[in-house]
């Protein structure tokens, strides 16, 4: 099992407050030859009766190293890998990268992060770690 991000529980609680049911903690992607990858959280919520359920996978990132760009490179690499594998093994799940609202403002409102959002490379869910509340969904 991988180590949990410092904001893991805050994101989990924020998702629950937002109406999501946590289905996996973590969501395991079983690969060939006994290898595994773990997305931090899997969740679902019931939509209007005719639409069924919405399922998501959430990878939590704290961006605590001295270099925001290094953190961004690592987070995007992991996000792209997980997104491709989820499409194959859990196609009903949409993947989101969970970052604090502050990280969104300092990293994803800048050119590199904004480009990733505008080009459809990453989808974000931002949260307030103190209030344990979702701030916004960005895709």
WONORSUL-V586363 format. One record per residue. RES is the residue in three letters. SS is DSSP state (helix for helix, strand for strand, loop for the rest). Layout:
{{RES SS} {RES SS}}
//
This chain:
{{UNK loop} {UNK loop} {UNK loop} {UNK loop} {UNK loop} {UNK loop} {UNK loop} {UNK helix} {UNK helix} {UNK helix} {UNK helix} {UNK helix} {UNK helix} {UNK helix} {UNK helix} {UNK helix} {UNK helix} {UNK loop} {UNK loop} {UNK loop} {UNK strand} {UNK strand} {UNK strand} {UNK strand} {UNK loop} {UNK loop} {UNK strand} {UNK strand} {UNK strand} {UNK strand} {UNK loop} {UNK helix} {UNK helix} {UNK helix} {UNK loop} {UNK strand} {UNK strand} {UNK strand} {UNK strand} {UNK loop} {UNK strand} {UNK strand} {UNK strand} {UNK strand} {UNK strand} {UNK strand} {UNK loop} {UNK loop} {UNK loop} {UNK loop} {UNK loop} {UNK loop} {UNK strand} {UNK strand} {UNK strand} {UNK strand} {UNK strand} {UNK strand} {UNK strand} {UNK strand} {UNK loop} {UNK loop} {UNK loop} {UNK loop} {UNK loop} {UNK loop} {UNK loop} {UNK helix} {UNK helix} {UNK helix} {UNK helix} {UNK helix} {UNK helix} {UNK helix} {UNK helix} {UNK helix} {UNK helix} {UNK helix} {UNK helix} {UNK helix} {UNK helix} {UNK helix} {UNK helix} {UNK helix} {UNK helix} {UNK helix} {UNK helix} {UNK helix} {UNK helix} {UNK loop} {UNK loop} {UNK loop} {UNK strand} {UNK strand} {UNK strand} {UNK strand} {UNK strand} {UNK strand} {UNK strand} {UNK strand} {UNK helix} {UNK helix} {UNK helix} {UNK helix} {UNK helix} {UNK helix} {UNK helix} {UNK helix} {UNK loop} {UNK loop} {UNK helix} {UNK helix} {UNK helix} {UNK helix} {UNK helix} {UNK helix} {UNK helix} {UNK helix} {UNK loop} {UNK loop} {UNK loop} {UNK loop} {UNK loop} {UNK strand} {UNK strand} {UNK strand} {UNK strand} {UNK strand} {UNK loop} {UNK loop} {UNK loop} {UNK loop} {UNK strand} {UNK strand} {UNK strand} {UNK strand} {UNK strand} {UNK strand} {UNK loop}}
//
